[in-house]
């Protein structure tokens, strides 16, 4: 039996080692190539889910109110289909806001009050409900004052019969009828909306209130009549039909506009407030 010569075995061992190394490199390269998409095809990027938009309505015993805010919710969804949109009420109607937030579970949300100025609900009720939610929740600013709100008020007045030539008569004016609040910030917001609407119409616009603040609609009408303004329309500064809107409309001597309701400008205003709140958290706002 011939003894093995170590010098003759050395090339074989070298070849085995080289083959093993090449196999290892090929295997690692194949694993890495599996992570790379074929030419012309990029791996899809998982988009971050935006916070849900929750429209917060006051609630009303008037069945038209619920129909109106549902229609506005649907319009917001239509303007931004990729956004999860929900509805919650402070009282009187379902779903109540705490139930809406509970159904969202751990999903972050931005609450957009369907209220037209700062007041108790905006400053206390809604933030307290938001604080009790399981997920991170931010409260956006109320809808008013804002030019898009004035656009809706102008559109509703025009639908009711207001004509641009009324400004030239010198006897025309508008009473801006709002819900009213004891909070001075709420009254300041309504006065700001009145000034914006006056600039749009070219006639005096006097704010008046259904409750908790003065003047009332009747008082505002008498004050305007004393100034020679007898052709007065009432602009309903209410998100939806309800007791206060009906009460103010009943006092109108002539033209009275419908509540703001499901108007495209209102839907865009809701999305604008949502985007503002998102921007304040450092998130990129989407565009409507």
C-alpha positions, 0 to 999 in steps of 0.5 A: 500500500502506497503512503499518501504524499502530503505534497500531492494532496495540497492542490486538492485541499486548495481546490476544495477550499476554493469551491466551498468559498465560492459556494458560500459567496454565491449563496449570500449573493442570491439571498441579497438579490431576492431583496431587490426587485426586478428591473422596472419594478420597484418594491411597494412602499407601505404608506402611513395610515393618516389619523382618522378625521372625526366630525363632531356635531352638537346633536339635535332632536330635529331629525333633519340635523342628523341627516344634514351632518351625515350628508356633510360627512359623506361629502368630506369622504368624497373629497378625500376618499383615502381618509378614514372619516367618522362622525360623533355627537356631543349629545342627543344623537348617536353615535356619541363622540366617546363611542366613536372614539372607542370604536377607533381603538388605538387609531389616532384621530383629529376631531373637527368640531362642526361648531362655528366659534369658540365656546364651552363645547370647544374649550371643555366638552370636546377636549375632555372626551378626547383626553379619555380616548385610548389613542392619541387624539387632537382637537382642531379649531372650530369652523369659524371664523373663516372665508370658506364659512362666509362663502357658504353663508353667501351661497345660502343667502343667494339661494334664498333670493339675495341679489347683489344689487341689494347693496346699492339700495342703501336700505338693505342689511343682513342679520347674522343669526347664531346660537350664542354663548356666554363665552366672550370668545364665541361672540368675538368669532361671530362678530368676525364672521359678520365683518367678513360677510359684510365685506362680501355683500357690501351691506351692514351685517349685524350679529344676533343670537338665539340664546345666552347673548345679545342682541336677539334677532328681533332686537337687531331688526329694530336697531337696523330699522331705526337706521333706515335699513328696512330690507333685511335678510337673516343669514342662518349661521347654524351648521344644521337645522334645529331649534335655534335655527328654526326660532331665528328663521321665524323672526325674519321679515323677508329673506332667510337662508337655510343652515349651512349644511352639506355645502362643498365649501363646508366640506373643504373647511372641515378638511382644512381644519383637519390639515391644520391640526395635523400640521401642528403635530408635525405630520404632513397635511394632505391636499384636498 
